[in-house]
């Protein structure tokens, strides 16, 4: 889960695994896999950074990195 701020200043916690896309149009528009759209104060870069941090916390990024390291180059 990651925290963000709505345009009215209220905090919102969303499941980072449900994020389908992030656009800056000019406000940051987050589209979830459910079709719901959320407008946030944070930039797309800040949200992406929070997602990466969250994925590291739960071990998804590390698992993918270890898999690449153990598989070696493709033949």
Steps between C-alpha positions, in 0.01 A plus 500: 500500500621850424386838630411794279316828531179590318466849352288608799785411738361177645729200523419185308658155533475278193616153405802555274443165331171629355657795316468461126627839382617841623467811284571869552220685318596758663396357840614147576231253393528144631292231334444177693438157347144530631445801270487748788693823444670703773650849470799560727719796598822298474685479168512183292870467588426520875223239474725272294771532765250407773385198299859381456568544871184303584594219261844477661338485845284204406785326315367510143781706351770299676343171386505612137860617527616174659324300228681694226834454675459123542364432151801646326507618138251362253628254241 
